[in-house]
Amino acid sequence: MTIGEQIQTIRISKGFTQEYLAELLNVSRQSVSKWELGVSHTKGY
């Protein structure tokens, strides 16, 4: 199970929408979606 799948599984088990989780974490809903899909990569500074 990927980290994105784990985020989605836990989010759904808690009854959270992507939008609500994003608000809790102070990020955009699009970021949560990208995390779950595995398309978001951190920048290596």
C-alpha beads as a LAMMPS data file, in Angstrom:
LAMMPS data file: protein, C-alpha beads

45 atoms
44 bonds

1 atom types
1 bond types

-500.0 500.0 xlo xhi
-500.0 500.0 ylo yhi
-500.0 500.0 zlo zhi

Masses

1 110.0

Atoms # bond

1 1 1 0.000 0.000 0.000
2 1 1 1.434 3.374 -1.034
3 1 1 1.488 6.416 1.225
4 1 1 -1.209 7.965 -0.955
5 1 1 -3.429 4.926 -0.510
6 1 1 -2.833 5.073 3.240
7 1 1 -3.774 8.767 3.372
8 1 1 -6.953 8.083 1.415
9 1 1 -7.903 5.031 3.493
10 1 1 -7.470 6.859 6.791
11 1 1 -9.195 9.992 5.477
12 1 1 -12.223 7.992 4.350
13 1 1 -12.339 5.936 7.575
14 1 1 -12.528 9.203 9.542
15 1 1 -15.295 10.480 7.252
16 1 1 -13.172 13.420 6.073
17 1 1 -13.456 14.943 2.622
18 1 1 -10.328 16.006 0.775
19 1 1 -11.408 19.594 1.346
20 1 1 -11.795 19.123 5.108
21 1 1 -8.416 17.383 5.441
22 1 1 -6.821 20.177 3.422
23 1 1 -8.296 22.769 5.790
24 1 1 -6.960 20.869 8.808
25 1 1 -3.478 20.742 7.273
26 1 1 -3.612 24.275 5.857
27 1 1 -2.973 23.108 2.284
28 1 1 -5.084 23.149 -0.873
29 1 1 -7.555 20.406 -1.718
30 1 1 -5.559 19.857 -4.891
31 1 1 -2.496 19.015 -2.773
32 1 1 -4.417 16.323 -0.899
33 1 1 -5.646 14.915 -4.207
34 1 1 -2.104 14.828 -5.604
35 1 1 -0.815 13.100 -2.469
36 1 1 -3.480 10.420 -2.778
37 1 1 -2.789 9.929 -6.478
38 1 1 0.952 9.830 -5.907
39 1 1 1.721 12.644 -8.373
40 1 1 3.032 15.218 -5.900
41 1 1 6.764 15.308 -5.304
42 1 1 8.643 17.427 -2.823
43 1 1 11.370 19.686 -4.101
44 1 1 14.915 18.761 -3.133
45 1 1 16.372 22.014 -1.956

Bonds

1 1 1 2
2 1 2 3
3 1 3 4
4 1 4 5
5 1 5 6
6 1 6 7
7 1 7 8
8 1 8 9
9 1 9 10
10 1 10 11
11 1 11 12
12 1 12 13
13 1 13 14
14 1 14 15
15 1 15 16
16 1 16 17
17 1 17 18
18 1 18 19
19 1 19 20
20 1 20 21
21 1 21 22
22 1 22 23
23 1 23 24
24 1 24 25
25 1 25 26
26 1 26 27
27 1 27 28
28 1 28 29
29 1 29 30
30 1 30 31
31 1 31 32
32 1 32 33
33 1 33 34
34 1 34 35
35 1 35 36
36 1 36 37
37 1 37 38
38 1 38 39
39 1 39 40
40 1 40 41
41 1 41 42
42 1 42 43
43 1 43 44
44 1 44 45
